[in-house]
């Protein structure tokens, strides 16, 4: 049936007036509420308030506006069922053929760090989801729109079909409604379900399919991406992403956001294999990162926290790289890198700095684990007060410890990082013994021709025995940053004092499994 009456009530007014204007030009009667009605009137469009349509006033500061039989009856009664039509006529219920609703911004509200429970509750939409679900249930007769991006298609079909939409579109839009309301309810459930003893008594996930990935860990494993990954990362060019690409991109982005100065990092299998900083030049930062390990970058991931320049692009283009991540790509740099058609270029959005604080979700047998993200390098505040050795660190050693500590939290445990104040020198990751990780880091530095004399050593967790620290002392490290907390801390401190090493205990570990 042709659409003759539409009800519009939206929080996100993107494209609203243009859409409503098109409806008006086709002779569709417009019903609305509150701010939406005002926006339409301000645009010069004729609008009837829902309270006038229903004959009932808005109540309780607007909490009750559309919860009325004339609204839900107009949405739910079946146009092909004679008894429904008879009852509608008997009770003066007029059909509503199109519903346009997007919900109160509950998710945006609870994302604010200082949000109160009262503020959150006031952003729980009741009438909106009710109208959406009523309309979606009766999609054979009613068109329902929850996403402004669908306005254009609705108008196109109405123009092509005498003010009607196709059943296929109505089905598609109805499914979208139930997905959106389930996501909305999930956000409310997770927020209100939080308890003092944990992240929540229940945890629910409802995410839309975003894209099919190239494959999982291996080509024989299928993999799908759900959620809004593309809100934070935009693929500029290159092959389709795979499961491992997504993991690498996340690891690289999390690392680079821990640094403010111009920084370049190179990662392989989510582990940093080189990180460099410079006060001004990405080129110099790259050189420091690359010198740490000239073999590992082959097929790896490169990330920087400044727009990628042509100068840096020329250097990177000399080696085979899988993914490059940057906040922006200068046009000439992008033109050069586009010659490598398989190379994936990813732009990271500023909004990821907040998303980085979201919970980590991992599958486990029978369910999920939900964990606070380790998004901050802990223990660096008032570091000078955390010295445990006779000799305090020099200013240069202190700078190097702050740099190395920010990196070691991104290395798979057991993790060891040797560094200067602005570049990594040797990295050991993922070994069963911390001593083995230290040996690997020393060996990698030797392979790269880098001296560890005067370096600092950072350990993601405590040195349980003095032998691990002793290997760092023998390699030339003069300062150490570690969490502390071992039963043998005094033995480790004594080994440092005997060698004249400076050491601080942060009081925080940064395991990464």
Secondary structure as GFF3:
##gff-version 3
##sequence-region A 1 513
A	DSSP	beta_strand	5	10	.	.	.	ID=ss1
A	DSSP	alpha_helix	16	25	.	.	.	ID=ss2
A	DSSP	beta_strand	29	32	.	.	.	ID=ss3
A	DSSP	alpha_helix	34	42	.	.	.	ID=ss4
A	DSSP	beta_strand	48	49	.	.	.	ID=ss5
A	DSSP	alpha_helix	50	54	.	.	.	ID=ss6
A	DSSP	alpha_helix	69	76	.	.	.	ID=ss7
A	DSSP	alpha_helix	82	90	.	.	.	ID=ss8
A	DSSP	beta_strand	98	102	.	.	.	ID=ss9
A	DSSP	alpha_helix	106	110	.	.	.	ID=ss10
A	DSSP	alpha_helix	117	122	.	.	.	ID=ss11
A	DSSP	alpha_helix	127	137	.	.	.	ID=ss12
A	DSSP	beta_strand	143	145	.	.	.	ID=ss13
A	DSSP	three_ten_helix	148	150	.	.	.	ID=ss14
A	DSSP	alpha_helix	151	160	.	.	.	ID=ss15
A	DSSP	alpha_helix	167	192	.	.	.	ID=ss16
A	DSSP	beta_strand	209	212	.	.	.	ID=ss17
A	DSSP	beta_strand	224	226	.	.	.	ID=ss18
A	DSSP	three_ten_helix	229	231	.	.	.	ID=ss19
A	DSSP	beta_strand	233	237	.	.	.	ID=ss20
A	DSSP	alpha_helix	243	256	.	.	.	ID=ss21
A	DSSP	beta_strand	262	268	.	.	.	ID=ss22
A	DSSP	beta_strand	271	278	.	.	.	ID=ss23
A	DSSP	alpha_helix	282	292	.	.	.	ID=ss24
A	DSSP	beta_strand	300	304	.	.	.	ID=ss25
A	DSSP	alpha_helix	310	316	.	.	.	ID=ss26
A	DSSP	beta_strand	321	326	.	.	.	ID=ss27
A	DSSP	alpha_helix	331	337	.	.	.	ID=ss28
A	DSSP	beta_strand	344	348	.	.	.	ID=ss29
A	DSSP	alpha_helix	352	355	.	.	.	ID=ss30
A	DSSP	beta_strand	360	364	.	.	.	ID=ss31
A	DSSP	beta_strand	367	371	.	.	.	ID=ss32
A	DSSP	three_ten_helix	383	386	.	.	.	ID=ss33
A	DSSP	alpha_helix	395	408	.	.	.	ID=ss34
A	DSSP	beta_strand	416	419	.	.	.	ID=ss35
A	DSSP	beta_strand	424	428	.	.	.	ID=ss36
A	DSSP	alpha_helix	434	447	.	.	.	ID=ss37
A	DSSP	beta_strand	456	459	.	.	.	ID=ss38
A	DSSP	alpha_helix	466	475	.	.	.	ID=ss39
A	DSSP	beta_strand	479	482	.	.	.	ID=ss40
A	DSSP	alpha_helix	489	499	.	.	.	ID=ss41
A	DSSP	beta_strand	502	505	.	.	.	ID=ss42
###
